[in-house]
Amino acid sequence: QVQLVESGGGLVQAGGSMTLSCTRSRTILGISAMAWYRQIPGDQRELVASIATNGTTKYLESVKGRFTISRDDAKNMVFLQINDLKLEDTSVYFCTFFNYWGQGTQVTVSS
């Protein structure tokens, strides 16, 4: 079993910045690939950013240049730096590791 705990969400004005953090309880087979998803209630979850074990990153097209995913393997943590927040970034953000999911952290962007 792996526990994932997100933190760092909250209310922020459009144009602001925010960093989300996710701590996992352990690593499996030396694999540290993780990802961030987001979901608006009633809508499907969408993959926002991922980071492979080798460090390769991928982003949802609409967040490229504004979102940065990074990882601290020594601390079993993954981060999502969000800059120039937009109203449409309002969502619950989840981190994932294999088929494990965190409880999510709410990000609300105000005008």
C-alpha positions as CSV (number, residue, x, y, z in Angstrom):
1,Q,0.0,0.0,0.0
2,V,1.2,3.5,-0.8
3,Q,-0.3,6.7,0.7
4,L,-0.1,10.0,-1.2
5,V,-0.7,13.3,0.5
6,E,-1.1,16.5,-1.5
7,S,-0.8,20.0,0.0
8,G,-0.4,23.5,-1.2
9,G,-3.8,24.3,-2.7
10,G,-5.9,27.3,-1.8
11,L,-7.3,30.5,-3.2
12,V,-5.2,32.6,-5.4
13,Q,-5.8,35.5,-7.8
14,A,-5.5,35.1,-11.5
15,G,-1.9,35.7,-12.5
16,G,-0.5,34.5,-9.3
17,S,1.6,31.4,-8.5
18,M,1.3,28.4,-6.4
19,T,3.2,25.2,-5.7
20,L,1.5,22.0,-5.0
21,S,3.4,19.2,-3.1
22,C,2.7,15.5,-2.9
23,T,4.5,13.1,-0.5
24,R,4.3,9.4,-1.1
25,S,4.9,6.9,1.7
26,R,7.3,4.7,-0.2
27,T,8.8,3.8,-3.5
28,I,8.0,0.6,-5.5
29,L,10.8,-1.2,-7.2
30,G,12.9,2.0,-7.4
31,I,10.3,3.6,-9.7
32,S,9.6,7.2,-9.0
33,A,7.4,8.2,-12.0
34,M,4.5,10.3,-10.8
35,A,1.9,12.5,-12.3
36,W,-0.6,15.3,-11.5
37,Y,-4.2,15.2,-12.6
38,R,-7.0,17.7,-12.1
39,Q,-10.7,17.3,-12.1
40,I,-13.6,19.7,-12.0
41,P,-16.7,18.1,-10.3
42,G,-18.8,16.4,-12.8
43,D,-16.0,16.3,-15.4
44,Q,-13.3,13.7,-16.2
45,R,-9.9,13.9,-14.7
46,E,-7.3,15.2,-17.0
47,L,-3.6,14.5,-17.0
48,V,-1.8,17.8,-16.3
49,A,1.8,16.8,-16.0
50,S,4.0,13.7,-15.5
51,I,7.5,13.0,-14.7
52,A,9.2,9.7,-15.6
53,T,11.7,7.8,-13.5
54,N,14.4,9.1,-15.8
55,G,13.2,12.7,-15.3
56,T,11.4,13.1,-18.6
57,T,8.4,15.4,-18.2
58,K,5.2,15.8,-20.2
59,Y,2.5,18.4,-20.0
60,L,-1.0,19.1,-21.0
61,E,-0.8,21.4,-24.0
62,S,-2.8,24.2,-22.3
63,V,-0.4,24.4,-19.3
64,K,2.9,24.2,-21.1
65,G,5.1,27.1,-20.1
66,R,3.1,27.8,-16.9
67,F,3.3,24.5,-15.1
68,T,6.5,22.7,-14.0
69,I,6.6,19.3,-12.5
70,S,9.6,18.3,-10.4
71,R,10.6,15.6,-8.0
72,D,12.7,15.1,-4.9
73,D,13.5,11.4,-4.7
74,A,15.3,11.7,-1.4
75,K,12.0,12.9,0.2
76,N,9.7,10.9,-2.0
77,M,8.0,14.1,-3.1
78,V,6.7,15.5,-6.3
79,F,5.9,19.1,-6.9
80,L,3.8,21.1,-9.3
81,Q,4.8,24.8,-9.7
82,I,2.0,26.8,-11.3
83,N,2.6,30.2,-12.6
84,D,0.3,32.8,-14.2
85,L,-2.8,31.0,-12.9
86,K,-5.9,31.3,-14.9
87,L,-9.6,31.0,-13.9
88,E,-9.7,27.7,-15.9
89,D,-7.0,26.2,-13.6
90,T,-9.6,26.1,-10.8
91,S,-9.9,22.4,-10.0
92,V,-9.0,19.7,-7.6
93,Y,-5.5,18.5,-8.2
94,F,-4.5,14.9,-7.5
95,C,-1.1,13.3,-7.6
96,T,-0.7,9.7,-8.7
97,F,1.8,6.9,-8.4
98,F,1.1,3.6,-10.1
99,N,-2.6,3.1,-9.5
100,Y,-2.5,5.0,-6.2
101,W,-4.2,8.4,-5.8
102,G,-4.0,11.1,-3.2
103,Q,-7.1,12.7,-1.8
104,G,-6.7,15.9,-3.9
105,T,-6.1,19.5,-3.1
106,Q,-8.4,22.3,-4.2
107,V,-7.0,25.1,-6.3
108,T,-9.4,28.1,-6.8
109,V,-8.4,31.0,-9.0
110,S,-10.3,34.2,-8.5
111,S,-10.5,37.2,-10.9
